[in-house]
Amino acid sequence: MSNLIEKELKSFDYPKEVMIFFSAHGVPPAYVEEAGDPYKAEMEECVDLIMEELETRKISNAFTLAYQ
């Protein structure tokens, strides 16, 4: 994912100004809160790991994670 993001950022005129948008499928809150489904935590960890890798490449764009 980091390779793909880095490649795509290069296609913009001002790559440092591009916000990186991560989109994940939503799950009912009860799955996370009551059933303990790890999906939300796993998605957040995945995004964090991708952004950490990008930072090692001197890419520190703003980013967000949204659920559909």
CHARMM internal coordinates of N, CA and C (Angstrom, degrees):
IC EDIT
DIST 1 N 1 CA 1.4514
DIST 1 CA 1 C 1.5224
ANGL 1 N 1 CA 1 C 110.65
DIST 1 C 2 N 1.3204
ANGL 1 CA 1 C 2 N 116.15
DIHE 1 N 1 CA 1 C 2 N -40.24
DIST 2 N 2 CA 1.4687
ANGL 1 C 2 N 2 CA 118.84
DIHE 1 CA 1 C 2 N 2 CA 179.95
DIST 2 CA 2 C 1.5190
ANGL 2 N 2 CA 2 C 111.22
DIHE 1 C 2 N 2 CA 2 C -62.04
DIST 2 C 3 N 1.3199
ANGL 2 CA 2 C 3 N 116.83
DIHE 2 N 2 CA 2 C 3 N -40.21
DIST 3 N 3 CA 1.4634
ANGL 2 C 3 N 3 CA 120.51
DIHE 2 CA 2 C 3 N 3 CA 178.13
DIST 3 CA 3 C 1.5234
ANGL 3 N 3 CA 3 C 110.78
DIHE 2 C 3 N 3 CA 3 C -62.17
DIST 3 C 4 N 1.3321
ANGL 3 CA 3 C 4 N 116.66
DIHE 3 N 3 CA 3 C 4 N -44.25
DIST 4 N 4 CA 1.4584
ANGL 3 C 4 N 4 CA 121.25
DIHE 3 CA 3 C 4 N 4 CA -179.43
DIST 4 CA 4 C 1.5289
ANGL 4 N 4 CA 4 C 110.76
DIHE 3 C 4 N 4 CA 4 C -63.91
DIST 4 C 5 N 1.3189
ANGL 4 CA 4 C 5 N 116.83
DIHE 4 N 4 CA 4 C 5 N -45.35
DIST 5 N 5 CA 1.4663
ANGL 4 C 5 N 5 CA 120.43
DIHE 4 CA 4 C 5 N 5 CA -179.98
DIST 5 CA 5 C 1.5226
ANGL 5 N 5 CA 5 C 110.43
DIHE 4 C 5 N 5 CA 5 C -62.76
DIST 5 C 6 N 1.3182
ANGL 5 CA 5 C 6 N 116.14
DIHE 5 N 5 CA 5 C 6 N -45.57
DIST 6 N 6 CA 1.4659
ANGL 5 C 6 N 6 CA 119.57
DIHE 5 CA 5 C 6 N 6 CA 179.30
DIST 6 CA 6 C 1.5287
ANGL 6 N 6 CA 6 C 110.81
DIHE 5 C 6 N 6 CA 6 C -59.09
DIST 6 C 7 N 1.3102
ANGL 6 CA 6 C 7 N 116.87
DIHE 6 N 6 CA 6 C 7 N -44.19
DIST 7 N 7 CA 1.4652
ANGL 6 C 7 N 7 CA 121.48
DIHE 6 CA 6 C 7 N 7 CA 179.71
DIST 7 CA 7 C 1.5293
ANGL 7 N 7 CA 7 C 110.75
DIHE 6 C 7 N 7 CA 7 C -62.17
DIST 7 C 8 N 1.3201
ANGL 7 CA 7 C 8 N 116.90
DIHE 7 N 7 CA 7 C 8 N -46.53
DIST 8 N 8 CA 1.4651
ANGL 7 C 8 N 8 CA 120.38
DIHE 7 CA 7 C 8 N 8 CA -177.67
DIST 8 CA 8 C 1.5232
ANGL 8 N 8 CA 8 C 112.18
DIHE 7 C 8 N 8 CA 8 C -67.15
DIST 8 C 9 N 1.3088
ANGL 8 CA 8 C 9 N 117.78
DIHE 8 N 8 CA 8 C 9 N -36.03
DIST 9 N 9 CA 1.4617
ANGL 8 C 9 N 9 CA 120.32
DIHE 8 CA 8 C 9 N 9 CA 178.52
DIST 9 CA 9 C 1.5209
ANGL 9 N 9 CA 9 C 111.30
DIHE 8 C 9 N 9 CA 9 C -59.99
DIST 9 C 10 N 1.3130
ANGL 9 CA 9 C 10 N 116.66
DIHE 9 N 9 CA 9 C 10 N -33.87
DIST 10 N 10 CA 1.4614
ANGL 9 C 10 N 10 CA 120.89
DIHE 9 CA 9 C 10 N 10 CA -179.24
DIST 10 CA 10 C 1.5252
ANGL 10 N 10 CA 10 C 112.87
DIHE 9 C 10 N 10 CA 10 C -65.11
DIST 10 C 11 N 1.3302
ANGL 10 CA 10 C 11 N 117.29
DIHE 10 N 10 CA 10 C 11 N -16.58
DIST 11 N 11 CA 1.4707
ANGL 10 C 11 N 11 CA 120.27
DIHE 10 CA 10 C 11 N 11 CA -178.68
DIST 11 CA 11 C 1.5302
ANGL 11 N 11 CA 11 C 112.31
DIHE 10 C 11 N 11 CA 11 C -82.42
DIST 11 C 12 N 1.3210
ANGL 11 CA 11 C 12 N 118.35
DIHE 11 N 11 CA 11 C 12 N -7.78
DIST 12 N 12 CA 1.4596
ANGL 11 C 12 N 12 CA 122.12
DIHE 11 CA 11 C 12 N 12 CA 179.95
DIST 12 CA 12 C 1.5227
ANGL 12 N 12 CA 12 C 111.09
DIHE 11 C 12 N 12 CA 12 C -92.78
DIST 12 C 13 N 1.3276
ANGL 12 CA 12 C 13 N 115.49
DIHE 12 N 12 CA 12 C 13 N 150.10
DIST 13 N 13 CA 1.4646
ANGL 12 C 13 N 13 CA 120.35
DIHE 12 CA 12 C 13 N 13 CA 177.55
DIST 13 CA 13 C 1.5250
ANGL 13 N 13 CA 13 C 111.57
DIHE 12 C 13 N 13 CA 13 C -63.89
DIST 13 C 14 N 1.3305
ANGL 13 CA 13 C 14 N 116.63
DIHE 13 N 13 CA 13 C 14 N -37.62
DIST 14 N 14 CA 1.4665
ANGL 13 C 14 N 14 CA 122.33
DIHE 13 CA 13 C 14 N 14 CA -179.30
DIST 14 CA 14 C 1.5230
ANGL 14 N 14 CA 14 C 109.27
DIHE 13 C 14 N 14 CA 14 C -127.13
DIST 14 C 15 N 1.3268
ANGL 14 CA 14 C 15 N 117.71
DIHE 14 N 14 CA 14 C 15 N 74.34
DIST 15 N 15 CA 1.4694
ANGL 14 C 15 N 15 CA 121.05
DIHE 14 CA 14 C 15 N 15 CA -172.68
DIST 15 CA 15 C 1.5224
ANGL 15 N 15 CA 15 C 114.72
DIHE 14 C 15 N 15 CA 15 C -59.12
DIST 15 C 16 N 1.3227
ANGL 15 CA 15 C 16 N 118.31
DIHE 15 N 15 CA 15 C 16 N -28.94
DIST 16 N 16 CA 1.4635
ANGL 15 C 16 N 16 CA 120.23
DIHE 15 CA 15 C 16 N 16 CA -178.57
DIST 16 CA 16 C 1.5296
ANGL 16 N 16 CA 16 C 112.27
DIHE 15 C 16 N 16 CA 16 C -72.00
DIST 16 C 17 N 1.3288
ANGL 16 CA 16 C 17 N 116.90
DIHE 16 N 16 CA 16 C 17 N -16.06
DIST 17 N 17 CA 1.4627
ANGL 16 C 17 N 17 CA 121.24
DIHE 16 CA 16 C 17 N 17 CA -179.09
DIST 17 CA 17 C 1.5245
ANGL 17 N 17 CA 17 C 113.07
DIHE 16 C 17 N 17 CA 17 C -94.26
DIST 17 C 18 N 1.3092
ANGL 17 CA 17 C 18 N 117.42
DIHE 17 N 17 CA 17 C 18 N -4.40
DIST 18 N 18 CA 1.4703
ANGL 17 C 18 N 18 CA 121.79
DIHE 17 CA 17 C 18 N 18 CA -177.46
DIST 18 CA 18 C 1.5237
ANGL 18 N 18 CA 18 C 109.93
DIHE 17 C 18 N 18 CA 18 C -79.50
DIST 18 C 19 N 1.3384
ANGL 18 CA 18 C 19 N 115.48
DIHE 18 N 18 CA 18 C 19 N 130.88
DIST 19 N 19 CA 1.4625
ANGL 18 C 19 N 19 CA 119.66
DIHE 18 CA 18 C 19 N 19 CA 173.98
DIST 19 CA 19 C 1.5244
ANGL 19 N 19 CA 19 C 108.15
DIHE 18 C 19 N 19 CA 19 C -85.59
DIST 19 C 20 N 1.3105
ANGL 19 CA 19 C 20 N 115.89
DIHE 19 N 19 CA 19 C 20 N 132.96
DIST 20 N 20 CA 1.4718
ANGL 19 C 20 N 20 CA 121.37
DIHE 19 CA 19 C 20 N 20 CA 177.65
DIST 20 CA 20 C 1.5246
ANGL 20 N 20 CA 20 C 107.35
DIHE 19 C 20 N 20 CA 20 C -88.30
DIST 20 C 21 N 1.3120
ANGL 20 CA 20 C 21 N 115.84
DIHE 20 N 20 CA 20 C 21 N 124.59
DIST 21 N 21 CA 1.4646
ANGL 20 C 21 N 21 CA 122.37
DIHE 20 CA 20 C 21 N 21 CA -174.76
DIST 21 CA 21 C 1.5233
ANGL 21 N 21 CA 21 C 109.30
DIHE 20 C 21 N 21 CA 21 C -113.25
DIST 21 C 22 N 1.3053
ANGL 21 CA 21 C 22 N 116.31
DIHE 21 N 21 CA 21 C 22 N 115.17
DIST 22 N 22 CA 1.4619
ANGL 21 C 22 N 22 CA 122.08
DIHE 21 CA 21 C 22 N 22 CA 175.50
DIST 22 CA 22 C 1.5254
ANGL 22 N 22 CA 22 C 107.57
DIHE 21 C 22 N 22 CA 22 C -99.13
DIST 22 C 23 N 1.3170
ANGL 22 CA 22 C 23 N 116.90
DIHE 22 N 22 CA 22 C 23 N 134.14
DIST 23 N 23 CA 1.4585
ANGL 22 C 23 N 23 CA 121.26
DIHE 22 CA 22 C 23 N 23 CA -179.58
DIST 23 CA 23 C 1.5222
ANGL 23 N 23 CA 23 C 108.85
DIHE 22 C 23 N 23 CA 23 C -124.77
DIST 23 C 24 N 1.3238
ANGL 23 CA 23 C 24 N 115.58
DIHE 23 N 23 CA 23 C 24 N 130.53
DIST 24 N 24 CA 1.4724
ANGL 23 C 24 N 24 CA 120.97
DIHE 23 CA 23 C 24 N 24 CA -179.50
DIST 24 CA 24 C 1.5295
ANGL 24 N 24 CA 24 C 108.94
DIHE 23 C 24 N 24 CA 24 C -127.97
DIST 24 C 25 N 1.2969
ANGL 24 CA 24 C 25 N 115.39
DIHE 24 N 24 CA 24 C 25 N 155.46
DIST 25 N 25 CA 1.4639
ANGL 24 C 25 N 25 CA 119.60
DIHE 24 CA 24 C 25 N 25 CA 175.64
DIST 25 CA 25 C 1.5207
ANGL 25 N 25 CA 25 C 108.90
DIHE 24 C 25 N 25 CA 25 C -69.27
DIST 25 C 26 N 1.3077
ANGL 25 CA 25 C 26 N 115.75
DIHE 25 N 25 CA 25 C 26 N 139.00
DIST 26 N 26 CA 1.4542
ANGL 25 C 26 N 26 CA 120.08
DIHE 25 CA 25 C 26 N 26 CA 177.44
DIST 26 CA 26 C 1.5234
ANGL 26 N 26 CA 26 C 111.02
DIHE 25 C 26 N 26 CA 26 C -81.16
DIST 26 C 27 N 1.2886
ANGL 26 CA 26 C 27 N 115.66
DIHE 26 N 26 CA 26 C 27 N 155.96
DIST 27 N 27 CA 1.4638
ANGL 26 C 27 N 27 CA 122.02
DIHE 26 CA 26 C 27 N 27 CA 173.13
DIST 27 CA 27 C 1.5265
ANGL 27 N 27 CA 27 C 107.19
DIHE 26 C 27 N 27 CA 27 C -129.87
DIST 27 C 28 N 1.3047
ANGL 27 CA 27 C 28 N 117.56
DIHE 27 N 27 CA 27 C 28 N 152.70
DIST 28 N 28 CA 1.4641
ANGL 27 C 28 N 28 CA 118.90
DIHE 27 CA 27 C 28 N 28 CA 178.84
DIST 28 CA 28 C 1.5262
ANGL 28 N 28 CA 28 C 110.86
DIHE 27 C 28 N 28 CA 28 C -57.67
DIST 28 C 29 N 1.3309
ANGL 28 CA 28 C 29 N 117.32
DIHE 28 N 28 CA 28 C 29 N 137.58
DIST 29 N 29 CA 1.4740
ANGL 28 C 29 N 29 CA 120.43
DIHE 28 CA 28 C 29 N 29 CA -179.94
DIST 29 CA 29 C 1.5238
ANGL 29 N 29 CA 29 C 113.18
DIHE 28 C 29 N 29 CA 29 C -52.69
DIST 29 C 30 N 1.3206
ANGL 29 CA 29 C 30 N 117.33
DIHE 29 N 29 CA 29 C 30 N -34.47
DIST 30 N 30 CA 1.4675
ANGL 29 C 30 N 30 CA 120.20
DIHE 29 CA 29 C 30 N 30 CA -179.30
DIST 30 CA 30 C 1.5303
ANGL 30 N 30 CA 30 C 111.31
DIHE 29 C 30 N 30 CA 30 C -62.10
DIST 30 C 31 N 1.3338
ANGL 30 CA 30 C 31 N 117.47
DIHE 30 N 30 CA 30 C 31 N -31.97
DIST 31 N 31 CA 1.4636
ANGL 30 C 31 N 31 CA 119.79
DIHE 30 CA 30 C 31 N 31 CA 177.90
DIST 31 CA 31 C 1.5239
ANGL 31 N 31 CA 31 C 110.61
DIHE 30 C 31 N 31 CA 31 C -60.48
DIST 31 C 32 N 1.3369
ANGL 31 CA 31 C 32 N 115.03
DIHE 31 N 31 CA 31 C 32 N -41.85
DIST 32 N 32 CA 1.4617
ANGL 31 C 32 N 32 CA 120.53
DIHE 31 CA 31 C 32 N 32 CA -177.20
DIST 32 CA 32 C 1.5289
ANGL 32 N 32 CA 32 C 110.51
DIHE 31 C 32 N 32 CA 32 C -79.58
DIST 32 C 33 N 1.3251
ANGL 32 CA 32 C 33 N 115.66
DIHE 32 N 32 CA 32 C 33 N -50.17
DIST 33 N 33 CA 1.4622
ANGL 32 C 33 N 33 CA 120.89
DIHE 32 CA 32 C 33 N 33 CA -172.85
DIST 33 CA 33 C 1.5245
ANGL 33 N 33 CA 33 C 113.62
DIHE 32 C 33 N 33 CA 33 C -74.51
DIST 33 C 34 N 1.3382
ANGL 33 CA 33 C 34 N 116.86
DIHE 33 N 33 CA 33 C 34 N -42.93
DIST 34 N 34 CA 1.4578
ANGL 33 C 34 N 34 CA 119.62
DIHE 33 CA 33 C 34 N 34 CA -174.73
DIST 34 CA 34 C 1.5311
ANGL 34 N 34 CA 34 C 113.08
DIHE 33 C 34 N 34 CA 34 C -97.55
DIST 34 C 35 N 1.3221
ANGL 34 CA 34 C 35 N 116.50
DIHE 34 N 34 CA 34 C 35 N -39.75
DIST 35 N 35 CA 1.4634
ANGL 34 C 35 N 35 CA 120.08
DIHE 34 CA 34 C 35 N 35 CA -176.23
DIST 35 CA 35 C 1.5236
ANGL 35 N 35 CA 35 C 112.87
DIHE 34 C 35 N 35 CA 35 C -91.28
DIST 35 C 36 N 1.3323
ANGL 35 CA 35 C 36 N 116.07
DIHE 35 N 35 CA 35 C 36 N -12.43
DIST 36 N 36 CA 1.4638
ANGL 35 C 36 N 36 CA 119.27
DIHE 35 CA 35 C 36 N 36 CA 177.91
DIST 36 CA 36 C 1.5135
ANGL 36 N 36 CA 36 C 114.95
DIHE 35 C 36 N 36 CA 36 C 75.83
DIST 36 C 37 N 1.3290
ANGL 36 CA 36 C 37 N 117.20
DIHE 36 N 36 CA 36 C 37 N 23.67
DIST 37 N 37 CA 1.4618
ANGL 36 C 37 N 37 CA 121.11
DIHE 36 CA 36 C 37 N 37 CA 179.18
DIST 37 CA 37 C 1.5343
ANGL 37 N 37 CA 37 C 109.01
DIHE 36 C 37 N 37 CA 37 C -58.69
DIST 37 C 38 N 1.3359
ANGL 37 CA 37 C 38 N 118.43
DIHE 37 N 37 CA 37 C 38 N 128.46
DIST 38 N 38 CA 1.4702
ANGL 37 C 38 N 38 CA 121.09
DIHE 37 CA 37 C 38 N 38 CA -175.64
DIST 38 CA 38 C 1.5259
ANGL 38 N 38 CA 38 C 114.49
DIHE 37 C 38 N 38 CA 38 C -83.29
DIST 38 C 39 N 1.3317
ANGL 38 CA 38 C 39 N 117.97
DIHE 38 N 38 CA 38 C 39 N 1.63
DIST 39 N 39 CA 1.4596
ANGL 38 C 39 N 39 CA 121.71
DIHE 38 CA 38 C 39 N 39 CA -172.53
DIST 39 CA 39 C 1.5300
ANGL 39 N 39 CA 39 C 112.94
DIHE 38 C 39 N 39 CA 39 C -53.16
DIST 39 C 40 N 1.3278
ANGL 39 CA 39 C 40 N 117.66
DIHE 39 N 39 CA 39 C 40 N -50.13
DIST 40 N 40 CA 1.4646
ANGL 39 C 40 N 40 CA 121.04
DIHE 39 CA 39 C 40 N 40 CA -177.48
DIST 40 CA 40 C 1.5269
ANGL 40 N 40 CA 40 C 110.86
DIHE 39 C 40 N 40 CA 40 C -60.28
DIST 40 C 41 N 1.3166
ANGL 40 CA 40 C 41 N 116.85
DIHE 40 N 40 CA 40 C 41 N -47.03
DIST 41 N 41 CA 1.4621
ANGL 40 C 41 N 41 CA 120.73
DIHE 40 CA 40 C 41 N 41 CA 179.44
DIST 41 CA 41 C 1.5265
ANGL 41 N 41 CA 41 C 111.10
DIHE 40 C 41 N 41 CA 41 C -63.61
DIST 41 C 42 N 1.3338
ANGL 41 CA 41 C 42 N 116.27
DIHE 41 N 41 CA 41 C 42 N -38.93
DIST 42 N 42 CA 1.4644
ANGL 41 C 42 N 42 CA 120.15
DIHE 41 CA 41 C 42 N 42 CA 179.28
DIST 42 CA 42 C 1.5271
ANGL 42 N 42 CA 42 C 111.20
DIHE 41 C 42 N 42 CA 42 C -65.87
DIST 42 C 43 N 1.3332
ANGL 42 CA 42 C 43 N 117.13
DIHE 42 N 42 CA 42 C 43 N -39.89
DIST 43 N 43 CA 1.4676
ANGL 42 C 43 N 43 CA 119.97
DIHE 42 CA 42 C 43 N 43 CA 178.35
DIST 43 CA 43 C 1.5228
ANGL 43 N 43 CA 43 C 110.82
DIHE 42 C 43 N 43 CA 43 C -65.20
DIST 43 C 44 N 1.3306
ANGL 43 CA 43 C 44 N 116.54
DIHE 43 N 43 CA 43 C 44 N -42.88
DIST 44 N 44 CA 1.4557
ANGL 43 C 44 N 44 CA 119.86
DIHE 43 CA 43 C 44 N 44 CA 179.41
DIST 44 CA 44 C 1.5226
ANGL 44 N 44 CA 44 C 111.20
DIHE 43 C 44 N 44 CA 44 C -64.02
DIST 44 C 45 N 1.3170
ANGL 44 CA 44 C 45 N 116.69
DIHE 44 N 44 CA 44 C 45 N -39.71
DIST 45 N 45 CA 1.4678
ANGL 44 C 45 N 45 CA 120.28
DIHE 44 CA 44 C 45 N 45 CA 178.00
DIST 45 CA 45 C 1.5261
ANGL 45 N 45 CA 45 C 110.73
DIHE 44 C 45 N 45 CA 45 C -65.77
DIST 45 C 46 N 1.3184
ANGL 45 CA 45 C 46 N 116.62
DIHE 45 N 45 CA 45 C 46 N -40.45
DIST 46 N 46 CA 1.4632
ANGL 45 C 46 N 46 CA 121.07
DIHE 45 CA 45 C 46 N 46 CA 179.35
DIST 46 CA 46 C 1.5313
ANGL 46 N 46 CA 46 C 110.60
DIHE 45 C 46 N 46 CA 46 C -61.15
DIST 46 C 47 N 1.3276
ANGL 46 CA 46 C 47 N 116.50
DIHE 46 N 46 CA 46 C 47 N -46.54
DIST 47 N 47 CA 1.4688
ANGL 46 C 47 N 47 CA 120.79
DIHE 46 CA 46 C 47 N 47 CA 178.64
DIST 47 CA 47 C 1.5278
ANGL 47 N 47 CA 47 C 109.85
DIHE 46 C 47 N 47 CA 47 C -62.04
DIST 47 C 48 N 1.3132
ANGL 47 CA 47 C 48 N 116.86
DIHE 47 N 47 CA 47 C 48 N -43.96
DIST 48 N 48 CA 1.4724
ANGL 47 C 48 N 48 CA 120.20
DIHE 47 CA 47 C 48 N 48 CA 178.60
DIST 48 CA 48 C 1.5220
ANGL 48 N 48 CA 48 C 111.41
DIHE 47 C 48 N 48 CA 48 C -59.29
DIST 48 C 49 N 1.3131
ANGL 48 CA 48 C 49 N 117.47
DIHE 48 N 48 CA 48 C 49 N -42.92
DIST 49 N 49 CA 1.4643
ANGL 48 C 49 N 49 CA 121.12
DIHE 48 CA 48 C 49 N 49 CA -179.85
DIST 49 CA 49 C 1.5288
ANGL 49 N 49 CA 49 C 111.49
DIHE 48 C 49 N 49 CA 49 C -65.59
DIST 49 C 50 N 1.3176
ANGL 49 CA 49 C 50 N 116.42
DIHE 49 N 49 CA 49 C 50 N -40.97
DIST 50 N 50 CA 1.4690
ANGL 49 C 50 N 50 CA 119.85
DIHE 49 CA 49 C 50 N 50 CA 177.68
DIST 50 CA 50 C 1.5294
ANGL 50 N 50 CA 50 C 109.90
DIHE 49 C 50 N 50 CA 50 C -62.76
DIST 50 C 51 N 1.3315
ANGL 50 CA 50 C 51 N 115.90
DIHE 50 N 50 CA 50 C 51 N -46.11
DIST 51 N 51 CA 1.4642
ANGL 50 C 51 N 51 CA 118.90
DIHE 50 CA 50 C 51 N 51 CA -178.78
DIST 51 CA 51 C 1.5276
ANGL 51 N 51 CA 51 C 111.58
DIHE 50 C 51 N 51 CA 51 C -66.71
DIST 51 C 52 N 1.3183
ANGL 51 CA 51 C 52 N 117.82
DIHE 51 N 51 CA 51 C 52 N -35.00
DIST 52 N 52 CA 1.4656
ANGL 51 C 52 N 52 CA 120.51
DIHE 51 CA 51 C 52 N 52 CA 175.70
DIST 52 CA 52 C 1.5214
ANGL 52 N 52 CA 52 C 110.59
DIHE 51 C 52 N 52 CA 52 C -62.45
DIST 52 C 53 N 1.3155
ANGL 52 CA 52 C 53 N 116.34
DIHE 52 N 52 CA 52 C 53 N -42.31
DIST 53 N 53 CA 1.4682
ANGL 52 C 53 N 53 CA 119.88
DIHE 52 CA 52 C 53 N 53 CA 178.02
DIST 53 CA 53 C 1.5310
ANGL 53 N 53 CA 53 C 110.43
DIHE 52 C 53 N 53 CA 53 C -63.94
DIST 53 C 54 N 1.3126
ANGL 53 CA 53 C 54 N 116.97
DIHE 53 N 53 CA 53 C 54 N -42.96
DIST 54 N 54 CA 1.4599
ANGL 53 C 54 N 54 CA 119.46
DIHE 53 CA 53 C 54 N 54 CA 178.74
DIST 54 CA 54 C 1.5234
ANGL 54 N 54 CA 54 C 111.32
DIHE 53 C 54 N 54 CA 54 C -62.32
DIST 54 C 55 N 1.3126
ANGL 54 CA 54 C 55 N 117.06
DIHE 54 N 54 CA 54 C 55 N -38.08
DIST 55 N 55 CA 1.4687
ANGL 54 C 55 N 55 CA 120.11
DIHE 54 CA 54 C 55 N 55 CA 178.63
DIST 55 CA 55 C 1.5224
ANGL 55 N 55 CA 55 C 111.56
DIHE 54 C 55 N 55 CA 55 C -62.68
DIST 55 C 56 N 1.3388
ANGL 55 CA 55 C 56 N 117.86
DIHE 55 N 55 CA 55 C 56 N -33.18
DIST 56 N 56 CA 1.4702
ANGL 55 C 56 N 56 CA 119.48
DIHE 55 CA 55 C 56 N 56 CA 176.09
DIST 56 CA 56 C 1.5261
ANGL 56 N 56 CA 56 C 110.97
DIHE 55 C 56 N 56 CA 56 C -66.01
DIST 56 C 57 N 1.3359
ANGL 56 CA 56 C 57 N 115.62
DIHE 56 N 56 CA 56 C 57 N -19.17
DIST 57 N 57 CA 1.4661
ANGL 56 C 57 N 57 CA 121.73
DIHE 56 CA 56 C 57 N 57 CA 178.23
DIST 57 CA 57 C 1.5300
ANGL 57 N 57 CA 57 C 111.32
DIHE 56 C 57 N 57 CA 57 C -98.45
DIST 57 C 58 N 1.3155
ANGL 57 CA 57 C 58 N 116.40
DIHE 57 N 57 CA 57 C 58 N 12.62
DIST 58 N 58 CA 1.4687
ANGL 57 C 58 N 58 CA 122.67
DIHE 57 CA 57 C 58 N 58 CA 179.64
DIST 58 CA 58 C 1.5321
ANGL 58 N 58 CA 58 C 112.28
DIHE 57 C 58 N 58 CA 58 C 67.52
DIST 58 C 59 N 1.3282
ANGL 58 CA 58 C 59 N 116.66
DIHE 58 N 58 CA 58 C 59 N 30.13
DIST 59 N 59 CA 1.4597
ANGL 58 C 59 N 59 CA 122.27
DIHE 58 CA 58 C 59 N 59 CA 176.23
DIST 59 CA 59 C 1.5236
ANGL 59 N 59 CA 59 C 106.71
DIHE 58 C 59 N 59 CA 59 C -111.74
DIST 59 C 60 N 1.3248
ANGL 59 CA 59 C 60 N 115.64
DIHE 59 N 59 CA 59 C 60 N 114.57
DIST 60 N 60 CA 1.4654
ANGL 59 C 60 N 60 CA 118.97
DIHE 59 CA 59 C 60 N 60 CA -175.79
DIST 60 CA 60 C 1.5260
ANGL 60 N 60 CA 60 C 111.61
DIHE 59 C 60 N 60 CA 60 C -130.55
DIST 60 C 61 N 1.3069
ANGL 60 CA 60 C 61 N 115.86
DIHE 60 N 60 CA 60 C 61 N 42.47
DIST 61 N 61 CA 1.4704
ANGL 60 C 61 N 61 CA 120.88
DIHE 60 CA 60 C 61 N 61 CA 179.49
DIST 61 CA 61 C 1.5190
ANGL 61 N 61 CA 61 C 111.23
DIHE 60 C 61 N 61 CA 61 C -63.04
DIST 61 C 62 N 1.3314
ANGL 61 CA 61 C 62 N 113.94
DIHE 61 N 61 CA 61 C 62 N 155.29
DIST 62 N 62 CA 1.4558
ANGL 61 C 62 N 62 CA 119.30
DIHE 61 CA 61 C 62 N 62 CA 171.11
DIST 62 CA 62 C 1.5312
ANGL 62 N 62 CA 62 C 107.22
DIHE 61 C 62 N 62 CA 62 C -65.30
DIST 62 C 63 N 1.3377
ANGL 62 CA 62 C 63 N 115.72
DIHE 62 N 62 CA 62 C 63 N 152.51
DIST 63 N 63 CA 1.4670
ANGL 62 C 63 N 63 CA 119.29
DIHE 62 CA 62 C 63 N 63 CA 179.35
DIST 63 CA 63 C 1.5147
ANGL 63 N 63 CA 63 C 109.51
DIHE 62 C 63 N 63 CA 63 C -148.80
DIST 63 C 64 N 1.3249
ANGL 63 CA 63 C 64 N 114.41
DIHE 63 N 63 CA 63 C 64 N 162.58
DIST 64 N 64 CA 1.4621
ANGL 63 C 64 N 64 CA 120.73
DIHE 63 CA 63 C 64 N 64 CA 175.04
DIST 64 CA 64 C 1.5304
ANGL 64 N 64 CA 64 C 108.96
DIHE 63 C 64 N 64 CA 64 C -146.82
DIST 64 C 65 N 1.3082
ANGL 64 CA 64 C 65 N 115.05
DIHE 64 N 64 CA 64 C 65 N 154.87
DIST 65 N 65 CA 1.4613
ANGL 64 C 65 N 65 CA 122.15
DIHE 64 CA 64 C 65 N 65 CA 175.20
DIST 65 CA 65 C 1.5203
ANGL 65 N 65 CA 65 C 106.77
DIHE 64 C 65 N 65 CA 65 C -119.33
DIST 65 C 66 N 1.3057
ANGL 65 CA 65 C 66 N 117.14
DIHE 65 N 65 CA 65 C 66 N 124.85
DIST 66 N 66 CA 1.4575
ANGL 65 C 66 N 66 CA 122.35
DIHE 65 CA 65 C 66 N 66 CA 179.19
DIST 66 CA 66 C 1.5243
ANGL 66 N 66 CA 66 C 109.33
DIHE 65 C 66 N 66 CA 66 C -122.64
DIST 66 C 67 N 1.3069
ANGL 66 CA 66 C 67 N 115.02
DIHE 66 N 66 CA 66 C 67 N 151.12
DIST 67 N 67 CA 1.4649
ANGL 66 C 67 N 67 CA 121.43
DIHE 66 CA 66 C 67 N 67 CA 177.98
DIST 67 CA 67 C 1.5160
ANGL 67 N 67 CA 67 C 108.84
DIHE 66 C 67 N 67 CA 67 C -111.97
DIST 67 C 68 N 1.3415
ANGL 67 CA 67 C 68 N 116.39
DIHE 67 N 67 CA 67 C 68 N 135.47
DIST 68 N 68 CA 1.4622
ANGL 67 C 68 N 68 CA 121.89
DIHE 67 CA 67 C 68 N 68 CA -179.93
DIST 68 CA 68 C 1.5081
ANGL 68 N 68 CA 68 C 109.87
DIHE 67 C 68 N 68 CA 68 C -85.34
END
COOR INIT
IC SEED 1 N 1 CA 1 C
IC BUILD
